[in-house]
Amino acid sequence: MSRTKQWLMSIEEAFWDQVTSIIKDSEYLGEAMERAVSLSKPMVPHLETEYVEDSVGEMWNEYWSKYHA
């Protein structure tokens, strides 16, 4: 794997780790989506907004379903 690809993957991993924290700290899904999209613009601009929102929605449901099951 090239160094560029490794670097890109490490940035994406750091982004998704921060999104996990955003989900834990947000009071509602819309807030989590807004914060994640805002973070994605400078950090991972190659990810489409729709992809980030869809991923946050899935992560939100997975995280919060543990507390409401």
Secondary structure, 3 states (H helix, E strand, C coil): CCHHHHHHHHHHHHHHHHHHHHHHHCCCHHHHHHHHHHHHHHHCCCCCHHHHHHHHHHHHHHHHHCCCC
